[in-house]
Amino acid sequence: MAQLPENLLRRSAEARAKADGRPFEVVMAEMKGEAPPAGAAAAAPAAAAAAPVAAAGGPVRDLDAESAKFGVRRTLLERGMFARARKDGTAVPAMAGAVAAAAPAAGQAAPAAVGGPPPVSGPPPGVRTQRLLTVVKAGAIQGTTREPQDKVNVWPHLLAIEFVALLVMLALLTLMSAFIDAPLLEFANFNEQPNPSKAPWYFLGLQELLAYFDPQVAGVLLPTFGMIALMFIPYVDRNPSVRPSDRKLAIAIFTVFFMASSILTIFGSFFRGPGFNFVFPWRDGIFFDDLKTLLE
Amino acid sequence: MADENGKGGVLTAVKGMGSHLRNSQVWNSIFRPGSPARADSGDTPRNRAYVVMNNVLYHLHPVKVKRHGVKLSYTLCLGGLSFFLFILLTVTGIFLMFYYRPTSPAAYFDLQALATDVAFGQLVRNMHRWGAHLMVITVFLHMTRVFYHGAYKPPREFNWVVGIILLLLTLLLSFTGYLLPWDQLALWAVTVGSNMGAYAPVFGEQVSFILVGGVQITADTLLRFYVLHVLFLPFVITIFMAVHFWRVRKDGGISGPL
């Protein structure tokens, strides 16, 4: 046998000892060649070991004869015999006319009975066995670090939902368009500015701010600053968590700005009348031409 | 073949034609393997994957998504609906372009004619206008949805920025379209809006001059806004949308779960 590195030998011996239920030191010694393996056992211990088996009334097999009779190689017969014995937990039958290895798989009783060198269950000579030298944990060519996730097929689960959402949206829009006309006021007249003049509704929050601040602030600085602040949110918010309970501050700040812009827009749309002065829509009427056709 | 009143015969013939068509080379060349339209594709996991993989939709959707992302309550479909509205606005907008001239008196009268002379003209214009307002709302709500889910966090930071640009482009598209009816509402709303822009420091006046095509809104502004509205801004927003959708998939698909 080729010389094996010590660490590999140890691991192999540990595995073998565990499998056979024998002390590790014994197996190790045997593997190192310090204790004679079963196959190479001297005649005397082998005979001594064989004796109790035979004495116990076990069958005696003449493997050479069987080999000739059945046309099966002797080594195969031996292996089968050992395997059977190990599987059943019974004693290995004594072999006539050959070196006998007497080591039952359950091998606790035998050593005590013999009292000689510990019997081993190694294979007889000429039998090749494999042993686990080491387990090399292979790193995958492509490292997959992500955990498997609970996923569903896009078709039909997602596409069906999207299709329904699309149809609902289309239906609502068509219905609304069938009943409410888009506004078309008088022809554009440069000489007649309507009172109030309002920007498109999504800018009415800004126009509302114009009522409080200087145009440079309300019309330029605040929206520019707002847009830049929005863009920088991911780079300012260093909190890695996405759980709402971990992001109370971020949510609070965003909600304040969201509500403020919504309120300003609603205020500019419905609560501002002629001269962009404050009105109550339920008392003074609504001055909001985007929805003129709806409100009429 | 036909039963007593002959109906079965017609039905069988129609069914036969249908199955013949669905097995034809033409049909199978149109619908790629796995498509439910094909006669040979049953509802198997493999074919469910093929439906997306062998489809132009594969540019938008992966074969599988996280289970929680399919829930309507997670996304409310807001991003998808924004995209759908964009397509709808493109379709209705192309329709409107057939009947609209971006010149000073004609624009207004074309819109009047749309209501009276063109079949479904008023309906399509209504859909275009309400759809535009709706798209501003859905894009804005999509942004808030993404914020509350923390979906802008790494690795999705840049896609959030792209999203803000898309919001800006949406507002600009809506704003440039606002002038096109060339009525009192359009003229003065855009006047108020662009006056605000002119206050911008340093180059505010120059930007305003370029956008409006002069120191104040004139008939020339109409053409300028028209080109911005139907060509320039859709072109730009399409590019940004492509990046946006691509990044959604590259950054790991739908965010979450919370």
Chai-1 contact restraints between the chains, C-beta under 6 A:
chainA,res_idxA,chainB,res_idxB,connection_type,confidence,min_distance_angstrom,max_distance_angstrom,comment,restraint_id
A,Q149,B,K66,contact,1.0,0.0,6.0,A-B,restraint_1
A,D150,B,R67,contact,1.0,0.0,6.0,A-B,restraint_2
A,K151,B,K64,contact,1.0,0.0,6.0,A-B,restraint_3
A,K151,B,K66,contact,1.0,0.0,6.0,A-B,restraint_4
A,V152,B,R67,contact,1.0,0.0,6.0,A-B,restraint_5
A,V152,B,V70,contact,1.0,0.0,6.0,A-B,restraint_6
A,N153,B,R48,contact,1.0,0.0,6.0,A-B,restraint_7
A,N153,B,K64,contact,1.0,0.0,6.0,A-B,restraint_8
A,V154,B,V52,contact,1.0,0.0,6.0,A-B,restraint_9
A,V154,B,H61,contact,1.0,0.0,6.0,A-B,restraint_10
A,V154,B,V65,contact,1.0,0.0,6.0,A-B,restraint_11
A,W155,B,R48,contact,1.0,0.0,6.0,A-B,restraint_12
A,W155,B,V51,contact,1.0,0.0,6.0,A-B,restraint_13
A,W155,B,V52,contact,1.0,0.0,6.0,A-B,restraint_14
A,H157,B,V70,contact,1.0,0.0,6.0,A-B,restraint_15
A,L158,B,V65,contact,1.0,0.0,6.0,A-B,restraint_16
A,L158,B,V70,contact,1.0,0.0,6.0,A-B,restraint_17
A,E162,B,G80,contact,1.0,0.0,6.0,A-B,restraint_18
A,A165,B,C77,contact,1.0,0.0,6.0,A-B,restraint_19
A,L166,B,F84,contact,1.0,0.0,6.0,A-B,restraint_20
A,M169,B,L81,contact,1.0,0.0,6.0,A-B,restraint_21
A,L173,B,M127,contact,1.0,0.0,6.0,A-B,restraint_22
A,L173,B,G131,contact,1.0,0.0,6.0,A-B,restraint_23
A,M176,B,W130,contact,1.0,0.0,6.0,A-B,restraint_24
A,S177,B,L123,contact,1.0,0.0,6.0,A-B,restraint_25
A,S177,B,N126,contact,1.0,0.0,6.0,A-B,restraint_26
A,S177,B,M127,contact,1.0,0.0,6.0,A-B,restraint_27
A,S177,B,W130,contact,1.0,0.0,6.0,A-B,restraint_28
A,D181,B,N126,contact,1.0,0.0,6.0,A-B,restraint_29
A,A182,B,R125,contact,1.0,0.0,6.0,A-B,restraint_30
A,A182,B,N126,contact,1.0,0.0,6.0,A-B,restraint_31
A,A182,B,R129,contact,1.0,0.0,6.0,A-B,restraint_32
A,P183,B,L185,contact,1.0,0.0,6.0,A-B,restraint_33
A,L184,B,L111,contact,1.0,0.0,6.0,A-B,restraint_34
A,L184,B,P181,contact,1.0,0.0,6.0,A-B,restraint_35
A,L184,B,D183,contact,1.0,0.0,6.0,A-B,restraint_36
A,L185,B,D183,contact,1.0,0.0,6.0,A-B,restraint_37
A,L185,B,Q184,contact,1.0,0.0,6.0,A-B,restraint_38
A,L185,B,L185,contact,1.0,0.0,6.0,A-B,restraint_39
A,E186,B,Q184,contact,1.0,0.0,6.0,A-B,restraint_40
A,F187,B,Y108,contact,1.0,0.0,6.0,A-B,restraint_41
A,A188,B,W182,contact,1.0,0.0,6.0,A-B,restraint_42
A,A188,B,D183,contact,1.0,0.0,6.0,A-B,restraint_43
A,A188,B,L187,contact,1.0,0.0,6.0,A-B,restraint_44
A,Q193,B,W188,contact,1.0,0.0,6.0,A-B,restraint_45
A,P194,B,Q184,contact,1.0,0.0,6.0,A-B,restraint_46
A,P194,B,W188,contact,1.0,0.0,6.0,A-B,restraint_47
A,S197,B,W188,contact,1.0,0.0,6.0,A-B,restraint_48
A,S197,B,V192,contact,1.0,0.0,6.0,A-B,restraint_49
A,A199,B,A189,contact,1.0,0.0,6.0,A-B,restraint_50
A,A199,B,V192,contact,1.0,0.0,6.0,A-B,restraint_51
A,A199,B,G193,contact,1.0,0.0,6.0,A-B,restraint_52
A,P200,B,Y178,contact,1.0,0.0,6.0,A-B,restraint_53
A,P200,B,A189,contact,1.0,0.0,6.0,A-B,restraint_54
A,Y202,B,V136,contact,1.0,0.0,6.0,A-B,restraint_55
A,F203,B,G193,contact,1.0,0.0,6.0,A-B,restraint_56
A,P215,B,Y199,contact,1.0,0.0,6.0,A-B,restraint_57
A,Q216,B,Y199,contact,1.0,0.0,6.0,A-B,restraint_58
A,G219,B,M196,contact,1.0,0.0,6.0,A-B,restraint_59
A,G219,B,Y199,contact,1.0,0.0,6.0,A-B,restraint_60
A,V220,B,Y199,contact,1.0,0.0,6.0,A-B,restraint_61
A,V220,B,A200,contact,1.0,0.0,6.0,A-B,restraint_62
A,L230,B,I164,contact,1.0,0.0,6.0,A-B,restraint_63
A,M231,B,V161,contact,1.0,0.0,6.0,A-B,restraint_64
A,M231,B,I164,contact,1.0,0.0,6.0,A-B,restraint_65
A,P234,B,Y152,contact,1.0,0.0,6.0,A-B,restraint_66
A,P234,B,E157,contact,1.0,0.0,6.0,A-B,restraint_67
A,P234,B,W160,contact,1.0,0.0,6.0,A-B,restraint_68
A,V242,B,G150,contact,1.0,0.0,6.0,A-B,restraint_69
A,V242,B,L258,contact,1.0,0.0,6.0,A-B,restraint_70
A,R243,B,L258,contact,1.0,0.0,6.0,A-B,restraint_71
A,F254,B,F147,contact,1.0,0.0,6.0,A-B,restraint_72
A,F258,B,T144,contact,1.0,0.0,6.0,A-B,restraint_73
A,D289,B,L185,contact,1.0,0.0,6.0,A-B,restraint_74
